[in-house]
């Protein structure tokens, strides 16, 4: 895709995480999935995309935005239906704080103050 002119690409790999690459960024980077108790995977890819876009809109770099996407996809998998697992940005950041904690801190710093809580359910 990059050779065809796309500026960047993110490919979800299910339980194996995702692959992120961008023009001029060197070799694509593989990021692992966050382990959760899976209930239903309907909409996980949409959750990933929404999370990654939200991260980019908050000013996160590509990899941090992909981590936010991974966390959103993971939370979607914990509920029944395509959006049952995600409640707030704070909840997503709370899940991220278990894994790459520095990523959660960087995204929380960029988030609106009303969403900076790093609490989970």
Phi, psi and omega in degrees: 000320180296322179294338179273000175112357178293140180286331180196160180211143173232128181242122177279145183234030178060230183293352179264004177094229181207169178235128182236132177215154178211154182300129180080005183261007181080205182292145176304150183253129176266128176245138182283161174285160172264126183287128177219166173279110186279130174253312185204130182264006178300124176087004181298320178296321177295320177298317177302311182299315180298317180295317181295316178297319178299317178299315179297319179294332176280353179096010178291152174288172186303316183288319176296320178297320177296321176299320177297321176297318178300315180296319178295315177300319179296317180293323176302321182294341183276352181240170178267116182107173191284346180223013187290337186270343184259128179246326183196165175297322178301319178296317179297316179294327176298319176295317179298327181295340176284333186254260178273080187306325181297325178297313180302318179296318180294318180290319179300322180295331181272343185285154174304146186303331180291343182252008186281350179301130179256042181263157174245181181304000000 
